[in-house]
């Protein structure tokens, strides 16, 4: 029997494209309380002329946050009962015989070879690869990144000298425990996981010339990798080694851990990017799904996520960056969005709507001008001024969500009855309201800390501290956000 009166403390390491944080979860009396104990910036750096993640600094900041989580738990009379790590997908580190305990290099997907998909298609065409992996042919894919690195490193097939491939959260688990492995949800982002077997696509790996790499065994979320090493335990100031769990390591899978695999709710994980789609009992590997721009990623409890990867709050933050540079001081983006929301009811001219999936929006630069260009290309008048640009961004996101809902229905045959927006974008009331209007469906907003919550929920169940994922979500949580707010279509 689970004793819910005893407080249990778990830490979620949530690594995002623009920031990382360590969240502490306190589970007691059937309620989960979330506290952010440490946040740190993230972004690419240039090293030896190449774009990389600052992995060494990110891991150091992770340890700072975990040490604070240990301190808080032990001050409250407990211990830190577990750690889980989730992050963005596709990017990998290579462990070699000379790596030792150092933090290896993690190249940034923005620096990937733009010709990667075309070069790979010569060996395996895109439709064949999709039928196996369910992943679209995108420049950033792990498969294409590894092909470039195999050529650069002249990777051999000799058993004694095979670099081990670790995606970012699996790298963090190795740094914390010394245990090598691969978790299924993060592995599903690589275009190298066989959706039929749930294991690595061995034949695809061979045909793409990647069999000179070592791919660790794949395990599902909710397993224990091992305890922290003596060195890490001491660094964190913990009185005992801390179990490290393989949670749903892809941040999208963690954010949508609550989802039921019935396809009846449009799911929007809204952060820097928008991951939009439905949760299903199995992947959809048809040519229809591929040409409609959907990718398949593993979810929790054996579910599958059929998703489109669209721009998100990145559009607003990049505009704010450009405007701040113009002004010589930081622009109050929250205030600007709120002002647009208040003026929305009085607006009688429809805003310009542009394609938020256009690849020109994926990289840093003059975002207001790029948006204006996209509007001109479709014969629309570009937004005039900052408020109009914000309104156009929000309306374009809502329109993309609505179109994705219709596309999901066409592919699955399931009628979508509601929308759920989670992540940072769920705090944007204007986005929620316009999504309700565009879809004609009720929209539930929140939780904002969705990835951390899903990370912690999987840990709590795996550790036997909570009876089920549903129990963690059903009995509520406290992330100090305005969550679970409903917007009705107007």
Buried (B, 14 or more C-beta within 10 A) or exposed (E): EEEBEEBBBBBBBBBBBEBBBBBBBBBBEBEBBBBBBBBBEBEBEEEEEEBBBBBEBBBEBBBBBBBBBBBBBBEEEBBBBBBBBBBBBBBBBBBEEEBEEEBBBBBBBBBBBEEBBEBBBEEBEBEEBBBBBBBBBBBBBBBBBBBBBBEEEEBEEEEEEBBBBBBBBBBBBBBBBBBBBBBBBBBBBBBBBBBBEBBBBEEBBEBBBBBBBBBBEBBBBBBBBBBBBEEBBEBBEBEEBBBBBBBBBBBBBBBBBBBEBBBBBBBBBBBBBBBBBBBBEEBBBBEEBBEBBBBBBBBBBEBBBBBBBBBBBBBBBBBBBBBBEEEEEEBEBEEBBBBBBEEBEEEEEEBBBBBBBBEEBBEEEBBBEBBBBBBEEEEBEBBEEBBBBBBBBBBBBBBBBBBBBEBBBEBBEBEBEBBBBBBBBBBBBBBBBBBBBBBEBBBBBBBBBBBBBBBBBBBBBBBEBBBEBEBBBEBEBEBEBEBEBEBEBE
